[in-house]
Amino acid sequence: MNPTIVTVEPRDPPTLILTFTNGEQRCFDVSPYLNKGIFKELTNSAYFRSVRAVSGFIVWPNGQDFSPDTLYLRSVPVS
């Protein structure tokens, strides 16, 4: 099992800087998801920045979310 999210910092859409429970900071690119279903709403910059870390996950007000495993496995370390 991969670590979960402690904090999320939205950057220029569509990038998120994530801090995991193991202390790692990683960068996740949301762009591959932006043309799919409920994720289309994330193209709005103000809405994209409303992301929050909740109980190890990241979520937006209208229910969009990503699992910690997806975020960890598809992100890259921040140097």
C-alpha angles and dihedrals in degrees: 000000000000125000120270131235122276099172138005126202117191113218129182103328126295098027130090128190108212130194114204131204090255089061096253120138114211136177119231122195111212095186097099089063101044097093094051126095116284092004091073088083089066089073087079103092096212092049092046089057092054091078117130137189110239126174094337095314134087119237141176124215095259095052105268111145145157127216118245090241092056091046094049098043096044098043131083129226117264110234 
